[in-house]
Amino acid sequence: MSAPTTKDRLLDEAEKLFAHNGFDAVSVRDIAAAAEANAAAINYHFQSKENLYQEVLRRRILPKRERLLAMLDEVEGMDQAERLEAVFRGFARVHLDDAIRRPGGALVMLLMSRELTDPRPEVGLVVAELVQPIRARMLALLQPLLPALTPRDLQLLIGSHMGQIVYFAVQWNKLQAQQEAGLPPFIPLPALAVDVETYVGLIIDHVTRITVAGARAMQEEASA
């Protein structure tokens, strides 16, 4: 296996520093030193710290976007009766795989949490560029399945589903961080102190069941 290129090292170290410290607290020199590179390498590969930050986000969001689009392609090929549960189950699986199973998942969640709480306008454009196709496809798929719901209802439904996924992913990653640091683990949900495969399966089943039940209740209420 070949050694990481200078560009890859800069992306890897920038991701860690941005996630732990935030964009403003990290300097070009900090990133270069962590990557064992010359500060001029950042200008050579990315032209600016802002562009480097955007590339860090793109590198993580773009593969997830492609996995979500592939999932939506699969769901759209199913019978209509299967689609509601399948789309929310698939959505949960892709996000939990990314946050828990894939290397660096906890770091990415921390990075995205910083972006949500302290957003940078130019980065918002990057996120929108990568996320908007998923949002549009989700809404187009859900509308005929839940015809009584408004676009706002559907957006709230997707948001609440995502919120559940993020909560359970954070709990898992927090527990792993405590164990790696040699700290006595605090387990807010003792029933979920299981191996990763069991945990992911349990959470996918749980959040899908809750969201689908809520969606059907909203549809029934709006149709009355």
Residue, then its C-alpha position, 0 to 999 in steps of 0.5 A: m500500500s502506497a504512502p499517503t500523498t502530501k495532499d491526502r495528509l493535508l486533508d486528513e490532518a485538516e479534518k482532525l484539527f477542524a473537527h476538534n478546534g473549529f475553522d477559526a482556531v486552526s491556522v495554515r501553519d497548524i495544518a502543515a505541521a500536523a501533516e509534516a508538510n510545508a505551509a506553501a503546500i496548502n496554497y499549492h494544492f488548495q489555494s486557501k484555508e477556506n478551499l481546503y475546508q470545503e474540500v474536507l467536507r466534499r471528500r466526506i459528503l460526496p461518497k455518502r451522497e452517492r450511497l444515498l442516491a443508489m439507495l433511492d434508485e433501489v427503493e424506486g424500483m420496489d412496489q409502492a407498498e414497500r417504499l415507505e418503510a424501505v426509504f426510511r430504513g435505507f436512509a438510516r442504514v447509510h447514515l449509521d454505516d457512515a457514522i459508526r462503521r466507517p473509519g473516521g465516522a465519529l470525527v466527521m460527525l464532530l466536524m458536521s456538528r460544528e458546521l451546524t452550530d457555527p456555519r460558514p456561509e460559503v460552506g453552506l453552498v457546498v453542503a447545499e450542492l451535495v445534499q440538495p439532490i438527496r432532499a429533492r429525491m426524498l421529497a419526490l419519493l415520499q409525496p405520492l406515498l403520503p399525499a395528504l402531507t404538505p412539503r413542510d410536513l415531509q421536510l419535518l418528517i425527514g428532519s426528525h428521522m435524521g435527528q434520531i439517527v444522529y442521537f444514537a450515532v453520537q451515543w455509540n461514538k461517545l462510548q467508544a471514545q470513553q473506552e479508548a481513553g480508558l475512562p469508565p464508560f457512562i452508558p445512558l442506554p444500558a440495554l444498548a451495550v451490545d456489539v456494533e452490528t447488533y447496535v446498528g441493526l437495533i437502531i435501524d429497526h427502532v428509528t424506522r418503526i417510529t418514523v413510519a408509524g408517525a408518517r402513517a399517523m400524520q397521513e391519517e390525520a391530514s386525510a380526516 
